[in-house]
């Protein structure tokens, strides 16, 4: 991850910093929380894991919140930051709040309100990291299986592809949304690569590298005019993920 951060600059560099920060938070959590499964040798093949549609839905909702917060940080101090910091609580959280409560997830509204409250850049960066910690705790409380996480990655990637204009030129806001969702999907793949299921871990590590290459070749997300970007690599990634899901 450090090498990747050194290869990019400007807003793209911020994006990789966001990813590194989030993955760093995940790595600091207890091993059983993020399913590292690396403290003991894998002597037997992991039992088959099944997915829970509600857990997948909630994971995707948390991912959408994280994507908006990243976009707020991308334009920190700019005109769109306030909208991105406000949207998760007003538009995304209401749709998943009941499910999160049922799963025992602590209320996310306070940390989202802290970002909405604004303040200087230092205060917002601190509030952002606190929100990321809360989102990581929410994810760990959901305790997703590897299949849950893999399906969430697929849905997030599909969401990104859906915002990219197939003609090759995408409106700036839609492009930024796609970029942020791919960044979130990349973070999920990093966690999944530590899963106890060797098949899922291998798949996640491979696709994480592929997604790195896509993100690194994407134009800077801090744009105001339509962005030229061919969605073909993202669509191929989706095809591979779907094929793996069908083969599972």
Protein Blocks (a to p, Z undefined) as FASTA:
>chain_A
ZZmmmmpgcjllmmmmmmmmmmmmmmmpcfklnonopmbccfbccddddddfklmmmmmm
mmmmmmmmmmmmmmgoiaklmmmmmmmmmmmmmmmmmmmmmnopacfklmmmmmmngpaf
klmmmmmmmmmmmmmmmmmmnopafklmmmmmmmmmmmmmmmpcfkopacfklmmmmmmm
mmmmmmmmmmmmmpfblklmmmmmmmmmmmmmmmmmpccfbbfbdcdddfklmmmmmmmm
mmmmmmZZ
